Amino acid sequence: MQAPKQDSLLRFVFLQFLQYYSLRNIVKPEAWNDKWVKISCIPLNVGLAGMVFVSLLPVGLIQLKDAYDHGYAASRSAEFLQKDIVQSILTWRAVPDTIFLIGVVSV
C-alpha cells in the first residue's frame, strides 16, 4: 500500500535533481551560486541516515528475529506490520522523512 507514496516521492526527488542539473548547465557560471546546494545536502544526508537508523534498520532487525523464530512467511505477513512496535517505529519515520523533504525543497 505504501509503494505508490514512495514511488511518487522518488519521482519528485528525481525531477528536482533533473531540474537542478539542467539549470546548472543553462545558467552562466558567473551567475550560478552553489551555496543553496551545499546547504541542502546536509538535511538530505541527515534525513536519509535517519530513515535508515530510525526505521529501516530497527524494523529489519525485528523482522529478522521474527523470521528466525516463526519462519520467513510470518515475518513477511501483514500481521507483522500490524505489531505495535513496528507501527510506532514507522510512525516515528515521519521525522527523518520531513528533514529529507526540507532538503529536497531547498534544492
Secondary structure as a PSIPRED ss2 file (coil, helix, strand):
# PSIPRED VFORMAT (PSIPRED V4.0)

   1 M C   1.000  0.000  0.000
   2 Q C   1.000  0.000  0.000
   3 A H   0.000  1.000  0.000
   4 P H   0.000  1.000  0.000
   5 K H   0.000  1.000  0.000
   6 Q H   0.000  1.000  0.000
   7 D H   0.000  1.000  0.000
   8 S H   0.000  1.000  0.000
   9 L H   0.000  1.000  0.000
  10 L H   0.000  1.000  0.000
  11 R H   0.000  1.000  0.000
  12 F H   0.000  1.000  0.000
  13 V H   0.000  1.000  0.000
  14 F H   0.000  1.000  0.000
  15 L H   0.000  1.000  0.000
  16 Q H   0.000  1.000  0.000
  17 F H   0.000  1.000  0.000
  18 L H   0.000  1.000  0.000
  19 Q H   0.000  1.000  0.000
  20 Y H   0.000  1.000  0.000
  21 Y H   0.000  1.000  0.000
  22 S H   0.000  1.000  0.000
  23 L H   0.000  1.000  0.000
  24 R H   0.000  1.000  0.000
  25 N H   0.000  1.000  0.000
  26 I H   0.000  1.000  0.000
  27 V C   1.000  0.000  0.000
  28 K C   1.000  0.000  0.000
  29 P C   1.000  0.000  0.000
  30 E C   1.000  0.000  0.000
  31 A C   1.000  0.000  0.000
  32 W C   1.000  0.000  0.000
  33 N C   1.000  0.000  0.000
  34 D C   1.000  0.000  0.000
  35 K H   0.000  1.000  0.000
  36 W H   0.000  1.000  0.000
  37 V H   0.000  1.000  0.000
  38 K H   0.000  1.000  0.000
  39 I H   0.000  1.000  0.000
  40 S H   0.000  1.000  0.000
  41 C H   0.000  1.000  0.000
  42 I H   0.000  1.000  0.000
  43 P H   0.000  1.000  0.000
  44 L H   0.000  1.000  0.000
  45 N H   0.000  1.000  0.000
  46 V H   0.000  1.000  0.000
  47 G H   0.000  1.000  0.000
  48 L H   0.000  1.000  0.000
  49 A H   0.000  1.000  0.000
  50 G H   0.000  1.000  0.000
  51 M H   0.000  1.000  0.000
  52 V H   0.000  1.000  0.000
  53 F H   0.000  1.000  0.000
  54 V H   0.000  1.000  0.000
  55 S H   0.000  1.000  0.000
  56 L H   0.000  1.000  0.000
  57 L H   0.000  1.000  0.000
  58 P H   0.000  1.000  0.000
  59 V H   0.000  1.000  0.000
  60 G H   0.000  1.000  0.000
  61 L H   0.000  1.000  0.000
  62 I H   0.000  1.000  0.000
  63 Q H   0.000  1.000  0.000
  64 L H   0.000  1.000  0.000
  65 K H   0.000  1.000  0.000
  66 D H   0.000  1.000  0.000
  67 A H   0.000  1.000  0.000
  68 Y H   0.000  1.000  0.000
  69 D H   0.000  1.000  0.000
  70 H H   0.000  1.000  0.000
  71 G C   1.000  0.000  0.000
  72 Y H   0.000  1.000  0.000
  73 A H   0.000  1.000  0.000
  74 A H   0.000  1.000  0.000
  75 S H   0.000  1.000  0.000
  76 R C   1.000  0.000  0.000
  77 S C   1.000  0.000  0.000
  78 A H   0.000  1.000  0.000
  79 E H   0.000  1.000  0.000
  80 F H   0.000  1.000  0.000
  81 L H   0.000  1.000  0.000
  82 Q C   1.000  0.000  0.000
  83 K C   1.000  0.000  0.000
  84 D H   0.000  1.000  0.000
  85 I H   0.000  1.000  0.000
  86 V H   0.000  1.000  0.000
  87 Q H   0.000  1.000  0.000
  88 S H   0.000  1.000  0.000
  89 I H   0.000  1.000  0.000
  90 L H   0.000  1.000  0.000
  91 T H   0.000  1.000  0.000
  92 W H   0.000  1.000  0.000
  93 R C   1.000  0.000  0.000
  94 A H   0.000  1.000  0.000
  95 V H   0.000  1.000  0.000
  96 P H   0.000  1.000  0.000
  97 D H   0.000  1.000  0.000
  98 T H   0.000  1.000  0.000
  99 I H   0.000  1.000  0.000
 100 F H   0.000  1.000  0.000
 101 L H   0.000  1.000  0.000
 102 I H   0.000  1.000  0.000
 103 G H   0.000  1.000  0.000
 104 V H   0.000  1.000  0.000
 105 V H   0.000  1.000  0.000
 106 S H   0.000  1.000  0.000
 107 V C   1.000  0.000  0.000
